Amino acid sequence: MVICGHIHRARHAQAGVSGENRHLYVLGHWDEGPSYLVYEDGEFVFVPPLPPGDTM
């Protein structure tokens, strides 16, 4: 798992690496308000939520 910030557009991407599913979380910019992740019920959730289908 990789969590990045300061890229200005929140995204979640998945890729297979060495036969394992890996995740990339990119936090959005803070010009319009905070962008962060919360770990809930065994998964990361964007705050505010990503629009439906808004993945890399």
Backbone as a chain_set.jsonl record, in Angstrom:
{"seq": "MVICGHIHRARHAQAGVSGENRHLYVLGHWDEGPSYLVYEDGEFVFVPPLPPGDTM", "coords": {"N": [[0.837, -1.155, 0.0], [0.448, 2.217, -0.787], [0.346, 5.546, 0.229], [-0.277, 8.697, -0.924], [0.198, 12.235, -0.937], [-0.535, 15.673, -1.776], [-0.97, 15.739, -4.543], [-3.155, 16.704, -5.688], [-5.519, 15.61, -6.763], [-7.79, 13.441, -5.651], [-7.591, 9.905, -5.58], [-8.022, 6.336, -6.016], [-6.254, 3.477, -6.696], [-5.681, 0.161, -7.948], [-3.434, -2.563, -8.333], [-1.89, -5.5, -9.633], [0.885, -6.94, -8.117], [3.609, -8.939, -8.107], [1.857, -11.102, -7.931], [0.099, -10.301, -5.956], [-2.607, -8.226, -4.82], [-2.326, -4.793, -4.838], [-2.577, -1.488, -3.381], [-3.008, 1.975, -4.164], [-3.378, 5.02, -2.72], [-4.334, 8.274, -3.219], [-4.298, 11.406, -1.904], [-6.471, 14.252, -2.048], [-6.329, 17.796, -3.006], [-6.174, 20.59, -0.704], [-7.395, 22.982, -1.135], [-10.153, 23.38, -1.39], [-11.071, 22.383, 0.94], [-10.535, 19.897, 3.557], [-8.848, 16.777, 2.782], [-8.642, 13.463, 3.36], [-7.818, 10.153, 4.674], [-9.663, 7.617, 6.365], [-9.474, 4.843, 8.48], [-11.703, 2.336, 8.551], [-13.623, -0.345, 9.678], [-11.859, -2.28, 8.598], [-10.992, -1.207, 6.166], [-9.781, 1.512, 4.069], [-11.241, 4.73, 3.883], [-12.158, 7.489, 1.948], [-12.325, 10.906, 2.928], [-13.532, 13.937, 2.041], [-15.907, 11.599, 0.495], [-14.925, 9.813, -2.517], [-16.15, 10.617, -5.8], [-18.579, 8.428, -7.369], [-17.124, 5.756, -9.178], [-14.728, 7.073, -9.581], [-11.789, 6.398, -10.037], [-8.344, 5.436, -10.596]], "CA": [[0.0, 0.0, 0.0], [1.13, 3.506, -0.82], [-0.546, 6.691, 0.421], [0.404, 9.911, -1.4], [-0.507, 13.496, -0.778], [-0.074, 16.813, -2.563], [-1.067, 15.483, -5.989], [-4.274, 17.582, -6.008], [-6.73, 14.935, -7.228], [-7.931, 12.202, -4.884], [-7.784, 8.709, -6.391], [-7.671, 5.026, -5.484], [-5.902, 2.557, -7.775], [-5.244, -1.167, -7.544], [-2.61, -3.233, -9.339], [-1.27, -6.752, -9.216], [2.342, -6.889, -8.0], [4.101, -10.241, -7.624], [0.72, -11.953, -7.631], [-0.699, -9.744, -4.845], [-3.326, -6.998, -5.121], [-1.767, -3.651, -4.089], [-3.414, -0.292, -3.44], [-2.433, 3.31, -4.146], [-4.338, 6.034, -2.305], [-3.808, 9.621, -3.456], [-5.136, 12.399, -1.242], [-6.756, 15.439, -2.861], [-5.802, 19.088, -2.541], [-6.898, 21.156, 0.431], [-7.886, 24.318, -1.486], [-11.594, 23.429, -1.196], [-11.368, 21.729, 2.212], [-9.633, 18.782, 3.857], [-8.906, 15.497, 2.061], [-7.866, 12.517, 4.158], [-8.31, 8.781, 4.75], [-10.028, 7.065, 7.667], [-9.489, 3.381, 8.462], [-12.952, 1.898, 9.175], [-14.088, -1.703, 9.373], [-10.883, -3.017, 7.807], [-10.661, -0.591, 4.878], [-9.595, 2.957, 4.065], [-12.361, 5.469, 3.314], [-11.819, 8.884, 1.699], [-13.148, 11.976, 3.479], [-14.863, 13.519, 1.631], [-15.886, 10.417, -0.371], [-14.679, 9.98, -3.941], [-17.344, 10.425, -6.614], [-18.691, 7.058, -7.869], [-16.314, 5.42, -10.353], [-13.573, 7.979, -9.705], [-10.556, 5.673, -9.715], [-7.307, 5.539, -11.626]], "C": [[0.89, 1.227, 0.0], [0.066, 4.571, -0.629], [0.241, 7.931, 0.052], [-0.451, 11.127, -1.107], [0.091, 14.522, -1.72], [-0.018, 16.51, -4.06], [-2.301, 16.19, -6.537], [-5.523, 16.911, -6.539], [-6.825, 13.572, -6.547], [-8.257, 11.027, -5.812], [-7.46, 7.466, -5.573], [-7.405, 4.129, -6.68], [-5.463, 1.234, -7.181], [-4.432, -1.767, -8.683], [-2.07, -4.53, -8.766], [0.243, -6.607, -9.228], [2.788, -8.204, -7.384], [2.953, -11.144, -7.172], [-0.172, -11.478, -6.495], [-1.392, -8.463, -5.308], [-2.797, -5.876, -4.222], [-2.629, -2.419, -4.321], [-2.558, 0.966, -3.413], [-3.556, 4.265, -3.782], [-3.677, 7.391, -2.482], [-4.782, 10.603, -2.828], [-5.304, 13.624, -2.128], [-6.143, 16.699, -2.272], [-6.69, 19.634, -1.429], [-7.443, 22.552, 0.123], [-9.377, 24.47, -1.203], [-12.022, 22.776, 0.119], [-10.459, 20.528, 2.395], [-9.896, 17.554, 2.987], [-8.032, 14.53, 2.848], [-8.508, 11.139, 4.11], [-8.616, 8.432, 6.194], [-10.033, 5.551, 7.519], [-10.695, 2.912, 9.256], [-13.283, 0.481, 8.754], [-13.165, -2.446, 8.408], [-10.564, -2.447, 6.447], [-10.482, 0.912, 5.036], [-10.766, 3.604, 3.338], [-11.913, 6.924, 3.138], [-12.827, 9.809, 2.371], [-12.682, 13.264, 2.813], [-14.783, 12.331, 0.671], [-15.54, 10.759, -1.819], [-16.007, 9.886, -4.685], [-17.395, 8.987, -7.138], [-17.87, 6.84, -9.144], [-15.071, 6.251, -10.54], [-12.318, 7.286, -9.213], [-9.555, 5.849, -10.832], [-7.422, 4.361, -12.566]], "O": [[1.92, 1.285, 0.671], [-0.996, 4.512, -1.249], [1.294, 8.201, 0.629], [-1.678, 11.042, -1.04], [1.099, 14.267, -2.378], [0.883, 16.975, -4.758], [-2.468, 16.262, -7.754], [-6.524, 17.596, -6.751], [-6.041, 12.667, -6.832], [-9.089, 11.143, -6.712], [-6.733, 7.523, -4.581], [-8.238, 4.031, -7.581], [-4.944, 1.177, -6.066], [-4.709, -1.512, -9.855], [-1.825, -4.641, -7.565], [0.821, -6.197, -10.234], [2.39, -8.542, -6.27], [3.057, -11.854, -6.172], [-1.106, -12.181, -6.109], [-0.832, -7.702, -6.097], [-2.817, -5.993, -2.996], [-3.324, -2.316, -5.331], [-1.528, 1.024, -2.74], [-4.578, 4.312, -4.467], [-2.59, 7.632, -1.957], [-5.961, 10.626, -3.183], [-4.394, 13.992, -2.871], [-5.532, 16.682, -1.203], [-7.821, 19.184, -1.245], [-7.908, 23.239, 1.033], [-9.829, 25.549, -0.82], [-13.218, 22.637, 0.378], [-9.698, 20.178, 1.494], [-11.014, 17.326, 2.523], [-6.828, 14.745, 2.99], [-9.604, 10.972, 3.574], [-7.938, 8.877, 7.121], [-10.548, 5.03, 6.529], [-10.734, 3.058, 10.478], [-13.222, 0.158, 7.567], [-13.629, -3.152, 7.513], [-9.928, -3.121, 5.636], [-10.959, 1.511, 5.999], [-11.23, 3.103, 2.314], [-11.356, 7.522, 4.059], [-14.027, 9.535, 2.384], [-11.53, 13.655, 3.001], [-13.727, 12.072, 0.093], [-15.828, 11.859, -2.29], [-16.901, 9.156, -4.257], [-16.342, 8.38, -7.334], [-17.923, 7.648, -10.071], [-14.414, 6.141, -11.575], [-11.841, 7.551, -8.11], [-9.892, 6.36, -11.9], [-6.643, 4.248, -13.512]]}, "num_chains": 1, "name": "protein.A"}
